[in-house]
Amino acid sequence: MTLECETLVLGSAAVAVQIAANVRLQFNPAATPPEFYEEEIDVWKCYGCYKSHLDLLRATLASYRETI
């Protein structure tokens, strides 16, 4: 699943449902997705700053997904 930061910021509730489905988890409608604000979009455009952390997260999620 590819997810643009803008998509998450501008539609977090709907995106949370898609993320849960993508990792084969049941979405809990009682769970409140985090709130994001448009001014935060530019912060995440600094992908290179977070790349090593995000690569580790991606690898962890990929290995978890293989177990379900």
Helices and strands as residue ranges (DSSP letters): H 5-10, H 12-22, G 38-40, H 41-44, H 47-67
